[in-house]
Amino acid sequence: MRRCIGWLPLLVACAGQPAQGPALHFDRSPETAAAGLPFSDAVRAGGLVFVSGQLGVRPGTNELVPGGIEAETRQCLENVRAILERNGSSLARVVKCTAFLADMDEWERMNAVYRGFFPEGLPARSALGVGDRLAFHARIELECIAAVGAGPPPAH
């Protein structure tokens, strides 16, 4: 009991201290803010940047690019690239992607475009079929997590 009482002043002193964690930066483009969308384009936490799900829409609009899954995948990845670069990262630093597809039968066609954006060091990835449940009836939504830094990670 005496040992516990000896720690009591330290515990009381620490109890009022705020929790420490990585610095957070919320990136919200003027276009996202103007559209009144309830999320950030990306959040940087420590050495990672978390990119919100991107659709194949032209920047600054809610208009899907024409051309189906290939064109939408290309535009998704261009949108991701722009957000990553704005946040001190790049496609070469992506560690994880999640693809939400309206139709899993389009998986191979999506992959053909996707591979062109990741010629080396393919990120970990999940792909889910969600049916016709994506905003604006999009064919694909893609979210990514990347390490912060301009170039590829150092080789081991």
Phi and psi in degrees as GROMACS dihedral restraints (atoms count N, CA, C in turn):
[ dihedral_restraints ]
;  ai    aj    ak    al  type     phi  dphi    fc
    3     4     5     6     1   -63.0    20    10
    4     5     6     7     1   -37.3    20    10
    6     7     8     9     1   -63.2    20    10
    7     8     9    10     1   -40.6    20    10
    9    10    11    12     1   -64.1    20    10
   10    11    12    13     1   -42.1    20    10
   12    13    14    15     1   -65.1    20    10
   13    14    15    16     1   -31.9    20    10
   15    16    17    18     1   -63.5    20    10
   16    17    18    19     1   -30.7    20    10
   18    19    20    21     1   -84.2    20    10
   19    20    21    22     1   -14.3    20    10
   21    22    23    24     1   -56.8    20    10
   22    23    24    25     1   -45.7    20    10
   24    25    26    27     1   -61.0    20    10
   25    26    27    28     1   -37.5    20    10
   27    28    29    30     1   -66.5    20    10
   28    29    30    31     1   -44.9    20    10
   30    31    32    33     1   -62.3    20    10
   31    32    33    34     1   -41.8    20    10
   33    34    35    36     1   -64.7    20    10
   34    35    36    37     1   -41.5    20    10
   36    37    38    39     1   -64.7    20    10
   37    38    39    40     1   -38.4    20    10
   39    40    41    42     1   -79.1    20    10
   40    41    42    43     1   -25.1    20    10
   42    43    44    45     1   -61.3    20    10
   43    44    45    46     1   -30.9    20    10
   45    46    47    48     1   -87.3    20    10
   46    47    48    49     1    -0.6    20    10
   48    49    50    51     1   -81.7    20    10
   49    50    51    52     1   137.3    20    10
   51    52    53    54     1   -68.7    20    10
   52    53    54    55     1   149.7    20    10
   54    55    56    57     1   -67.4    20    10
   55    56    57    58     1   138.5    20    10
   57    58    59    60     1  -102.1    20    10
   58    59    60    61     1   140.7    20    10
   60    61    62    63     1  -158.3    20    10
   61    62    63    64     1  -174.2    20    10
   63    64    65    66     1   -66.6    20    10
   64    65    66    67     1   148.9    20    10
   66    67    68    69     1   -64.8    20    10
   67    68    69    70     1   142.3    20    10
   69    70    71    72     1  -112.3    20    10
   70    71    72    73     1   139.8    20    10
   72    73    74    75     1  -129.5    20    10
   73    74    75    76     1   122.8    20    10
   75    76    77    78     1   -99.8    20    10
   76    77    78    79     1   116.4    20    10
   78    79    80    81     1  -100.1    20    10
   79    80    81    82     1   115.5    20    10
   81    82    83    84     1  -131.3    20    10
   82    83    84    85     1   111.1    20    10
   84    85    86    87     1   -67.9    20    10
   85    86    87    88     1   158.2    20    10
   87    88    89    90     1   -58.2    20    10
   88    89    90    91     1   -34.0    20    10
   90    91    92    93     1   -66.1    20    10
   91    92    93    94     1   -43.1    20    10
   93    94    95    96     1   -64.6    20    10
   94    95    96    97     1   -43.6    20    10
   96    97    98    99     1   -64.1    20    10
   97    98    99   100     1   -44.1    20    10
   99   100   101   102     1   -63.6    20    10
  100   101   102   103     1   -33.0    20    10
  102   103   104   105     1   -77.5    20    10
  103   104   105   106     1    -8.5    20    10
  105   106   107   108     1    71.1    20    10
  106   107   108   109     1    23.2    20    10
  108   109   110   111     1   -72.4    20    10
  109   110   111   112     1   139.3    20    10
  111   112   113   114     1   -88.0    20    10
  112   113   114   115     1    43.8    20    10
  114   115   116   117     1  -156.8    20    10
  115   116   117   118     1   165.3    20    10
  117   118   119   120     1   -90.2    20    10
  118   119   120   121     1   154.8    20    10
  120   121   122   123     1   -67.3    20    10
  121   122   123   124     1   -35.7    20    10
  123   124   125   126     1  -158.4    20    10
  124   125   126   127     1   158.6    20    10
  126   127   128   129     1  -131.1    20    10
  127   128   129   130     1   124.9    20    10
  129   130   131   132     1   -93.1    20    10
  130   131   132   133     1   128.8    20    10
  132   133   134   135     1  -133.8    20    10
  133   134   135   136     1   110.5    20    10
  135   136   137   138     1    61.0    20    10
  136   137   138   139     1  -127.7    20    10
  138   139   140   141     1   -92.8    20    10
  139   140   141   142     1    14.9    20    10
  141   142   143   144     1  -123.3    20    10
  142   143   144   145     1   151.7    20    10
  144   145   146   147     1  -124.0    20    10
  145   146   147   148     1   127.8    20    10
  147   148   149   150     1  -105.0    20    10
  148   149   150   151     1   113.9    20    10
  150   151   152   153     1   -95.0    20    10
  151   152   153   154     1   126.3    20    10
  153   154   155   156     1   -61.1    20    10
  154   155   156   157     1   157.9    20    10
  156   157   158   159     1   -54.9    20    10
  157   158   159   160     1   130.7    20    10
  159   160   161   162     1  -112.2    20    10
  160   161   162   163     1   138.5    20    10
  162   163   164   165     1  -100.3    20    10
  163   164   165   166     1   170.9    20    10
  165   166   167   168     1   -84.0    20    10
  166   167   168   169     1    53.2    20    10
  168   169   170   171     1  -102.0    20    10
  169   170   171   172     1   148.5    20    10
  171   172   173   174     1   -66.0    20    10
  172   173   174   175     1   137.8    20    10
  174   175   176   177     1   -54.2    20    10
  175   176   177   178     1   136.0    20    10
  177   178   179   180     1    82.4    20    10
  178   179   180   181     1     3.4    20    10
  180   181   182   183     1  -132.5    20    10
  181   182   183   184     1   173.2    20    10
  183   184   185   186     1  -110.9    20    10
  184   185   186   187     1    25.6    20    10
  186   187   188   189     1  -100.1    20    10
  187   188   189   190     1   118.8    20    10
  189   190   191   192     1   -67.8    20    10
  190   191   192   193     1   142.8    20    10
  192   193   194   195     1   -68.9    20    10
  193   194   195   196     1   144.7    20    10
  195   196   197   198     1   -75.7    20    10
  196   197   198   199     1   155.7    20    10
  198   199   200   201     1   120.8    20    10
  199   200   201   202     1     1.9    20    10
  201   202   203   204     1    78.1    20    10
  202   203   204   205     1  -156.7    20    10
  204   205   206   207     1   -59.8    20    10
  205   206   207   208     1   -39.9    20    10
  207   208   209   210     1   -64.5    20    10
  208   209   210   211     1   -50.0    20    10
  210   211   212   213     1   -65.0    20    10
  211   212   213   214     1   -40.2    20    10
  213   214   215   216     1   -67.5    20    10
  214   215   216   217     1   -39.0    20    10
  216   217   218   219     1   -62.6    20    10
  217   218   219   220     1   -45.0    20    10
  219   220   221   222     1   -59.0    20    10
  220   221   222   223     1   -45.9    20    10
  222   223   224   225     1   -67.6    20    10
  223   224   225   226     1   -39.3    20    10
  225   226   227   228     1   -53.8    20    10
  226   227   228   229     1   -50.0    20    10
  228   229   230   231     1   -69.7    20    10
  229   230   231   232     1   -32.8    20    10
  231   232   233   234     1   -65.7    20    10
  232   233   234   235     1   -39.6    20    10
  234   235   236   237     1   -64.4    20    10
  235   236   237   238     1   -43.3    20    10
  237   238   239   240     1   -61.1    20    10
  238   239   240   241     1   -45.3    20    10
  240   241   242   243     1   -56.6    20    10
  241   242   243   244     1   -46.7    20    10
  243   244   245   246     1   -62.3    20    10
  244   245   246   247     1   -42.1    20    10
  246   247   248   249     1   -66.3    20    10
  247   248   249   250     1   -43.0    20    10
  249   250   251   252     1   -61.3    20    10
  250   251   252   253     1   -46.4    20    10
  252   253   254   255     1   -63.7    20    10
  253   254   255   256     1   -36.5    20    10
  255   256   257   258     1   -64.8    20    10
  256   257   258   259     1   -20.9    20    10
  258   259   260   261     1  -112.7    20    10
  259   260   261   262     1    22.8    20    10
  261   262   263   264     1    75.2    20    10
  262   263   264   265     1    28.7    20    10
  264   265   266   267     1  -136.3    20    10
  265   266   267   268     1  -166.8    20    10
  267   268   269   270     1  -161.3    20    10
  268   269   270   271     1   169.7    20    10
  270   271   272   273     1   -62.0    20    10
  271   272   273   274     1   -29.1    20    10
  273   274   275   276     1   -66.7    20    10
  274   275   276   277     1   -14.9    20    10
  276   277   278   279     1  -104.7    20    10
  277   278   279   280     1     6.0    20    10
  279   280   281   282     1   -70.1    20    10
  280   281   282   283     1   130.6    20    10
  282   283   284   285     1  -108.1    20    10
  283   284   285   286     1   -21.7    20    10
  285   286   287   288     1  -154.8    20    10
  286   287   288   289     1   135.8    20    10
  288   289   290   291     1  -128.3    20    10
  289   290   291   292     1   149.6    20    10
  291   292   293   294     1  -125.9    20    10
  292   293   294   295     1   123.8    20    10
  294   295   296   297     1  -108.0    20    10
  295   296   297   298     1   127.9    20    10
  297   298   299   300     1  -108.0    20    10
  298   299   300   301     1   118.2    20    10
  300   301   302   303     1  -112.2    20    10
  301   302   303   304     1   137.3    20    10
  303   304   305   306     1   -67.4    20    10
  304   305   306   307     1   -30.2    20    10
  306   307   308   309     1  -143.7    20    10
  307   308   309   310     1   113.0    20    10
  309   310   311   312     1   -64.2    20    10
  310   311   312   313     1   -15.8    20    10
  312   313   314   315     1   -67.5    20    10
  313   314   315   316     1   -13.9    20    10
  315   316   317   318     1   -94.4    20    10
  316   317   318   319     1     5.7    20    10
  318   319   320   321     1   -56.3    20    10
  319   320   321   322     1   -48.1    20    10
  321   322   323   324     1   -64.5    20    10
  322   323   324   325     1   -40.1    20    10
  324   325   326   327     1   -67.5    20    10
  325   326   327   328     1   -37.8    20    10
  327   328   329   330     1   -63.8    20    10
  328   329   330   331     1   -44.9    20    10
  330   331   332   333     1   -60.0    20    10
  331   332   333   334     1   -36.5    20    10
  333   334   335   336     1   -60.1    20    10
  334   335   336   337     1   -39.5    20    10
  336   337   338   339     1   -76.4    20    10
  337   338   339   340     1   -45.7    20    10
  339   340   341   342     1   -54.9    20    10
  340   341   342   343     1   -46.4    20    10
  342   343   344   345     1   -57.9    20    10
  343   344   345   346     1   -33.4    20    10
  345   346   347   348     1   -65.6    20    10
  346   347   348   349     1   -22.9    20    10
  348   349   350   351     1   -88.8    20    10
  349   350   351   352     1   -13.3    20    10
  351   352   353   354     1  -130.9    20    10
  352   353   354   355     1    69.6    20    10
  354   355   356   357     1   -66.1    20    10
  355   356   357   358     1   -25.9    20    10
  357   358   359   360     1  -136.8    20    10
  358   359   360   361     1   154.5    20    10
  360   361   362   363     1    60.0    20    10
  361   362   363   364     1    59.1    20    10
  363   364   365   366     1   -57.7    20    10
  364   365   366   367     1   131.5    20    10
  366   367   368   369     1   -68.6    20    10
  367   368   369   370     1   159.1    20    10
  369   370   371   372     1   -61.7    20    10
  370   371   372   373     1   149.3    20    10
  372   373   374   375     1  -153.7    20    10
  373   374   375   376     1   146.9    20    10
  375   376   377   378     1  -121.3    20    10
  376   377   378   379     1   149.3    20    10
  378   379   380   381     1  -134.9    20    10
  379   380   381   382     1   132.2    20    10
  381   382   383   384     1  -127.6    20    10
  382   383   384   385     1   139.6    20    10
  384   385   386   387     1   -88.5    20    10
  385   386   387   388     1   125.4    20    10
  387   388   389   390     1  -118.8    20    10
  388   389   390   391     1     4.3    20    10
  390   391   392   393     1    67.7    20    10
  391   392   393   394     1  -161.6    20    10
  393   394   395   396     1   -84.4    20    10
  394   395   396   397     1    60.0    20    10
  396   397   398   399     1  -117.0    20    10
  397   398   399   400     1     1.9    20    10
  399   400   401   402     1   -83.9    20    10
  400   401   402   403     1   151.3    20    10
  402   403   404   405     1   -55.6    20    10
  403   404   405   406     1   144.2    20    10
  405   406   407   408     1    59.3    20    10
  406   407   408   409     1    17.8    20    10
  408   409   410   411     1    59.3    20    10
  409   410   411   412     1    37.1    20    10
  411   412   413   414     1   -64.2    20    10
  412   413   414   415     1   157.9    20    10
  414   415   416   417     1   -87.3    20    10
  415   416   417   418     1   -25.5    20    10
  417   418   419   420     1  -148.8    20    10
  418   419   420   421     1   146.1    20    10
  420   421   422   423     1  -130.2    20    10
  421   422   423   424     1   135.9    20    10
  423   424   425   426     1  -130.5    20    10
  424   425   426   427     1   126.4    20    10
  426   427   428   429     1  -118.1    20    10
  427   428   429   430     1   149.5    20    10
  429   430   431   432     1  -139.6    20    10
  430   431   432   433     1   155.9    20    10
  432   433   434   435     1  -124.0    20    10
  433   434   435   436     1   133.0    20    10
  435   436   437   438     1  -136.0    20    10
  436   437   438   439     1   154.3    20    10
  438   439   440   441     1   -77.7    20    10
  439   440   441   442     1   145.1    20    10
  441   442   443   444     1   -79.8    20    10
  442   443   444   445     1   135.7    20    10
  444   445   446   447     1   145.9    20    10
  445   446   447   448     1   152.4    20    10
  447   448   449   450     1   -80.7    20    10
  448   449   450   451     1   -33.4    20    10
  450   451   452   453     1  -111.4    20    10
  451   452   453   454     1  -175.3    20    10
  453   454   455   456     1   -67.0    20    10
  454   455   456   457     1   154.2    20    10
  456   457   458   459     1   -64.2    20    10
  457   458   459   460     1   154.5    20    10
  459   460   461   462     1   -62.8    20    10
  460   461   462   463     1   143.8    20    10
  462   463   464   465     1   -73.3    20    10
  463   464   465   466     1   148.2    20    10
